[in-house]
Amino acid sequence: MRGGMMKGLVTGALLGGAAATIYGVMNWQNQRKLNRLAAQGGHWVANKTDELFGKK
């Protein structure tokens, strides 16, 4: 009984750690994508502002 319980705890910890790692990596990639999109939008707005005021 005790050996099976320990085995279950170790297996659960490993699976939980793997799931948390995968979630963290996915979250990090989504954050990078959102930051890149925000930066592109910022460049677009800056370019349009320059065009409006004749700086280009």
PLY file of the C-alpha trace (Angstrom):
ply
format ascii 1.0
element vertex 56
property float x
property float y
property float z
element edge 55
property int vertex1
property int vertex2
end_header
0.00 0.00 0.00
2.71 2.42 0.99
4.80 1.73 -2.14
1.81 2.24 -4.43
0.93 5.48 -2.72
4.46 6.80 -3.11
4.53 5.71 -6.75
1.25 7.55 -7.35
2.55 10.71 -5.69
5.73 10.69 -7.77
3.80 10.02 -10.98
1.34 12.80 -10.18
4.17 15.23 -9.44
5.92 14.40 -12.70
2.74 14.73 -14.75
1.80 17.95 -12.98
5.25 19.40 -13.58
5.14 18.47 -17.26
1.69 20.00 -17.66
2.80 23.20 -15.91
5.88 23.41 -18.15
3.83 22.94 -21.32
1.31 25.55 -20.14
4.13 27.99 -19.35
5.75 27.53 -22.76
2.43 28.00 -24.57
1.67 31.10 -22.50
5.15 32.51 -23.22
4.73 31.98 -26.98
1.31 33.64 -26.95
2.72 36.58 -25.01
5.56 36.96 -27.53
3.05 36.89 -30.40
0.88 39.55 -28.72
3.91 41.76 -28.04
5.00 41.47 -31.68
1.50 42.38 -32.90
1.39 45.37 -30.54
4.78 46.55 -31.78
3.66 46.25 -35.41
0.53 48.24 -34.61
2.65 50.90 -32.91
4.92 51.20 -35.94
1.91 51.49 -38.23
0.39 54.29 -36.12
3.76 56.10 -35.99
4.13 55.85 -39.77
0.61 57.14 -40.37
1.24 60.06 -38.01
4.43 60.90 -39.87
2.56 60.80 -43.18
-0.14 63.12 -41.83
2.40 65.68 -40.69
4.58 65.34 -43.80
7.68 63.97 -42.09
8.24 61.27 -44.69
0 1
1 2
2 3
3 4
4 5
5 6
6 7
7 8
8 9
9 10
10 11
11 12
12 13
13 14
14 15
15 16
16 17
17 18
18 19
19 20
20 21
21 22
22 23
23 24
24 25
25 26
26 27
27 28
28 29
29 30
30 31
31 32
32 33
33 34
34 35
35 36
36 37
37 38
38 39
39 40
40 41
41 42
42 43
43 44
44 45
45 46
46 47
47 48
48 49
49 50
50 51
51 52
52 53
53 54
54 55
